[in-house]
Amino acid sequence: MKRLSKFEVESLVNVVMSKLNVIESEKIKNECSEKVDEWCKELEELDKEKNIINEKISERGREIGKEVKEKGWKGVYVNVGYGFDGRRVRIEKNNLIGYDVRSKIIDEIVINSLKENDIDVLLDSLVNKFKS
């Protein structure tokens, strides 16, 4: 392997980081996708129940407002709902592209370029070394 320019080193680091991200994404998907699906279904059911309760609260509020109006009383019923932003459970992959991992990969590439080691072997060994 020849002595590498800064651009070439950065390019090789990006290759390694890309491969690590693919590995991490698959790992997370395999570890938690079933559980996330289960949680999302549970939350959807609870959201349906919440909507039914909110409708009952609103209906009762309208009845109270009507009675207050009929009796000539001054008063206002305020329907304070419980906000639900629609988000469901989402698991993010670990952030591998931290400075410490990236700088270690850069160091390994530079050292190996000085030793004139094979680039393909180096990339594979770096992926294996830094995958979680």
C-alpha positions, -999 to +999 in steps of 0.1 A: +000+000+000+014+034-009+016+064+013-020+079+013-031+115+010-055+130+036-084+126+011-076+089+005-074+083+043-108+100+048-123+080+019-111+047+035-124+058+069-158+064+053-158+030+037-151+014+071-177+035+089-203+027+062-197-010+067-199-007+105-232+012+102-247-016+080-236-042+106-250-021+135-284-015+117-288-052+111-279-061+146-304-036+161-331-048+136-325-084+146-324-077+183-355-055+188-378-055+159-402-081+174-404-062+207-409-028+190-438-043+169-453-056+202-450-022+219-465-003+189-495-026+188-500-021+225-498+017+222-522+016+193-548-002+214-543+022+243-547+051+219-580+037+207-592+034+243-580+069+250-600+083+220-631+066+233-626+081+268-619+115+253-651+113+233-671+104+265-655+134+283-664+157+254-699+144+253-704+148+290-689+184+287-715+193+261-742+179+283-729+200+313-726+231+291-762+226+279-775+223+314-755+253+326-770+273+297-805+261+303-803+271+340-790+306+330-758+301+350-726+317+340-700+291+334-678+274+308-668+238+304-633+235+291-624+202+275-588+197+284-577+168+263-547+146+268-523+152+239-510+123+220-484+132+194-488+101+173-453+089+178-446+053+183-416+034+197-385+038+176-351+024+184-321+042+169-289+024+160-259+032+181-239+062+169-207+045+158-193+076+141-179+090+173-146+109+173-128+082+192-137+054+168-131+075+138-097+087+150-086+051+158-096+040+123-076+069+108-045+059+129-047+023+118-050+033+082-021+057+084+001+032+102-007+004+078-001+026+048+034+033+061+039-005+065+026-009+029+000-035+040-028-046+016-057-022+017-085-048+013-072-069+041-069-037+062-105-026+056-119-060+065-098-062+097-109-027+107-146-036+103-141-067+124-121-049+150-146-020+156-180-037+151-199-040+184 
